[in-house]
Amino acid sequence: RGVEDRGYFHWLSGRKNIDEVVEIHKRIRRLVREEAGKLG
């Protein structure tokens, strides 16, 4: 599982700069948290 994650992030970082990847990741996590808040 960890190896798959590393490959995934390596693929992402090859396509975008790291700052962009981090921003997208934060945005996704925020959306997930909001959805979880609605359900909870």
KABEL-V412679 format. One line per field, one symbol per residue. phi: phi as a letter, one per 40 degrees, with the letter a starting at -180 (. if undefined). Layout:
phi->???
This chain:
phi->.ccccccccccccccbcddccccccccccccccccccccc
